[in-house]
Amino acid sequence: MSAASAVAGVVVGARQPGEVAHNAALLAHAIPARLWEDLKAAGLLPGDAPVPAAPG
């Protein structure tokens, strides 16, 4: 299982249609691949946690 298949998205507290649209637009932002390794190194993510594969 990959992180991408484990969690498709999280929307908390959206009340207005504009908030839903804004949250959907945020999904288009790229998450730097280095973030996952930084989180693991800081102990904020288990070392064996599945993470998205690096592009390429």
Secondary structure as a PSIPRED ss2 file (coil, helix, strand):
# PSIPRED VFORMAT (PSIPRED V4.0)

   1 M C   1.000  0.000  0.000
   2 S C   1.000  0.000  0.000
   3 A H   0.000  1.000  0.000
   4 A H   0.000  1.000  0.000
   5 S H   0.000  1.000  0.000
   6 A H   0.000  1.000  0.000
   7 V C   1.000  0.000  0.000
   8 A C   1.000  0.000  0.000
   9 G C   1.000  0.000  0.000
  10 V C   1.000  0.000  0.000
  11 V C   1.000  0.000  0.000
  12 V C   1.000  0.000  0.000
  13 G C   1.000  0.000  0.000
  14 A C   1.000  0.000  0.000
  15 R C   1.000  0.000  0.000
  16 Q C   1.000  0.000  0.000
  17 P H   0.000  1.000  0.000
  18 G H   0.000  1.000  0.000
  19 E H   0.000  1.000  0.000
  20 V H   0.000  1.000  0.000
  21 A H   0.000  1.000  0.000
  22 H H   0.000  1.000  0.000
  23 N H   0.000  1.000  0.000
  24 A H   0.000  1.000  0.000
  25 A H   0.000  1.000  0.000
  26 L H   0.000  1.000  0.000
  27 L C   1.000  0.000  0.000
  28 A C   1.000  0.000  0.000
  29 H C   1.000  0.000  0.000
  30 A C   1.000  0.000  0.000
  31 I C   1.000  0.000  0.000
  32 P C   1.000  0.000  0.000
  33 A C   1.000  0.000  0.000
  34 R H   0.000  1.000  0.000
  35 L H   0.000  1.000  0.000
  36 W H   0.000  1.000  0.000
  37 E H   0.000  1.000  0.000
  38 D H   0.000  1.000  0.000
  39 L H   0.000  1.000  0.000
  40 K H   0.000  1.000  0.000
  41 A H   0.000  1.000  0.000
  42 A C   1.000  0.000  0.000
  43 G C   1.000  0.000  0.000
  44 L C   1.000  0.000  0.000
  45 L C   1.000  0.000  0.000
  46 P C   1.000  0.000  0.000
  47 G C   1.000  0.000  0.000
  48 D C   1.000  0.000  0.000
  49 A C   1.000  0.000  0.000
  50 P C   1.000  0.000  0.000
  51 V C   1.000  0.000  0.000
  52 P C   1.000  0.000  0.000
  53 A C   1.000  0.000  0.000
  54 A C   1.000  0.000  0.000
  55 P C   1.000  0.000  0.000
  56 G C   1.000  0.000  0.000
